């Protein structure tokens, strides 16, 4: 993960153009596809790493379940996307902000806590848990960690549920450009001019902030796999200066159109 530099007005410098803003939904899938970039070439063909022992080998059982349950095309698309981004094969840049990183902390805590609890209370009970129920238990866990620093079990669960940003920067988020000093400001004029529209269309507040941030940064595209975005892409594009990318293949089209000629 690299640090993105801004102009004095808070927009991205020209070197990052075309800039593709990743919302949390898209970034989470990109993060989860870590390691897949080693198994494709520049054209997306499957290959084996030259030094397979130096790389994380695909777990055959996980791969079998992925092939059976998920869409293998999506996995391959993210593999090629990561391959291009990490190896700097394109002039297009994948832009992320503290907004998405904050949500990764939330998602990581929720998913990992549920996985840990499955072995204790069973999958049926976990399936009924929503954000509020998970939050209640995580609150108890956090309070225990503050009062029982020497209790290994509490520390261990809390650590497993805490998103390791330093590790992610060098692994799952590799190939992205991080706007550390996002100058986010929402005025009454911003709301009146456009932001009321996605709110009217029932977008979550965080998704609206993603739209606003992409606009403030001067990004050329906003990439999301959220159906709210794909369903309303024409409306969003009519009010903003960026275009919507609603699939991994659409993002790859931009990456490949801007492929560096000397690679």
N, C-alpha and C positions, 0 to 999 in steps of 0.2 A: 504494500500500500504506500503510495506516494502522497506528499502534501501538495495540494493544488494552490497556486499563487493567484491572487486577485489584483485587479486594477484598483485605483484609488476610489472609484465609485462602487466597489464591491462586486463587480462582474468578473467573470473568469478571463484570464489573459488569453490572447488569441492563439497561443501555442496549443491550447487544449481543444481547439475547435476541429471538427464538429464535436460538441460536448453532449454526451448522453447521460442524463440524470437518472439514477436508479432509485426507485422507491423501495420501501422495505420488503414488499412482497417479492420483487424481482431479486433484490440483493440476497435475501434468505436462500433462494434457490441457487444462486451463484455460489454462495458460501458453502452450501451443502454438497456442491459438485466438486469440492476440493480433491485434487489428485487425478481427476478425469482427463485433465489437459495433457497428461503424459501418454495417453493412449490414442491420440489422433495426430495426423500430420496436417500440413497447411491446407489441404483440401478436404479434411474431415474424414479421411479414411482411417480405419482402425489399424493401429500399429502396436508393437510391444517395445517398451523402452530398451535402449541399447544396453543399459546397465540396470536390469530389472531389480537386482538386489538392493540398489540404492534408492529405489522408489517404493512407495506404499502400494503393495499389490492389491488388486481388487479381491475382496472377500467373495469367494465363489458362491457361498450360500446367500449373501446379500444380493449379489448380482442376479442369481436365479429368481429371488423374490421380486427384485426390481423388474426384471423382464416379464414376470407373470402378472404383477399388479399395476405397475406404472407404465408410462409410455416411453419406450426405449428411445424414440426419436428425440424426446425432450432431453434425455441424458446426453445423447450425442451432440445435440445443439449447444448445450452448456459446456461440454468438453471443448468444442471448437471455439466457442466464445472465450473461454478461459485461456486457451492456447494462443489466440490472437492477442488478448490483452496482456498476458504475462510476458510473452516474447516480443512485445512491442512491434507487431507486424502491421499495425494500422495507425493512421493519424488520428482516428476517432478516439475519444477518451471516455472512460466510464467514471462518472462523478457521483460521489456519495457525501453525505453530510452527517453532522451529529444527530439529526432527527432520526435517520435510519439506524444509526448505531445504538441510540437509546432504545429503540424498539427491539433491536437484536438482544439487548439485555433482558427485556421482558419475555420475549419468545423463548430464549434459551432457558430461563428460569422455569417457565411454565412446562416446556417439553421435558426437560431433564427431571424436574420434580415428579411429574406424572410417571415417567419411566421407572424412577426409583420406587415409587409407591405401588406400582403394579405388582411387584413381587411380594408386597406386604399385605395389601388389602384386596388384590384382584382387579382384573380389567373391567369388570362390570361396574364396580363402584366408581372407578376412575372416569369412565365414559360419561358419567353424569356430572362431573365437575366442570363448572364454568370458570371464567376469570375471577369472579368474586370468591368462589370456594377455594381456588388455588391460592389467591392472595391472602386469604385468612390463615391458611396453613403456613405460608411463607413468612407472614408477619410473626407467627409464633416461633418459627425457626430462627428468624433474625434476632428476636428478643432473647432467645436462649443463647445465641452465639455471643451476645453482648454480656450476658451474666455468667456464662459458663465457658470461658475461653479455654479451659483445660479439658473440656469434654470432647474427646476425639470424634465421636459419632456426629455430634452437632456440627463441628468444624468441617468434617468430611462432606456431609450433605450440602452445607452452605457453599462450600468450594465447588462442588460438582454442578451446582445450580447457578453459579456466577460466571457470566460470559468473560472469557479471558481475552481482552482486547489486544494486549501485546502479542499473544500467540496468534490471534486472528489476523493481525496486520501482516505477518510474515507468511501466512498460509491461506486460510479461506478468503481473505479480502485482498490477496495479492493481485496486482494488475489494475487496481482501482486508484482513483485520485480523490483524496479526502480533503474536503473544505473544512479545516479546523476552526477558522475564524469567520463563520457564516454570520453576516450582518443582517439578521432577520428583524424586520420591523413591519408591523401591520397597522396601517392607518385607516381612518374612517373612509378616506378616498378609495383605498384598496378594496375595502368591503363593498362600497357603493358601486365601483366600476365593474367588478367581476366576482370577487370571492363569495358574494351572496349566492351566485348561481350554483356552484357545486354544493353549497349548503342546502339550497332549495331542492337539489337533486338527491339529497340524503347521503352525501359523502361524509365519512368520518372526519373529525376536525384534523387529525394527523394527515390524512390524504390531501386536505385542502392546503395545509401548510407545505406539503411536498410540492404542490402545484405552484404556490407562491414563491417558494425557494428556487425552483427551477427557473421561474420568470425573473427573479431578482438577479440570479447568477448569469443570466443571458444564455442559458443552455439552448441548444438547437433541437433537442429531443427530450422527452420524458418516457422512460421505459417502465411498464407495469404489466403484471399478469392478472391484475384485479379486474373482475368483470365490470365493475362500476366504471372503470376507465374505458374499457373497450366499448361498452354500451353507449357511452357519452363522448366518444373521441371527437366527433365532428363539432359538438357544442364547445368542448374545451379548446379545440384548435381555433375556433372562430373568435375566442376572446384572448388568446395568448399568442406569443411570438414563436412558440415551439410546436413541433409535431409530436403526435403520440406514436409510440411503438408498443404494440400489444401482444407480441410474441417474441420468443428468442430468435426465430428466423428473421423477423423484421429488424432486430438489433444487428444480427450478423450481416444482413444486406448492407447496412450502413458501414459496418466495420470493413467489409470486403470492397465496397465501392471506394473506400478511402485507404486501401492497402498501400503500404509504402512500396515504391517502385524498386528499391534496391534490396528487397528481401527475397 
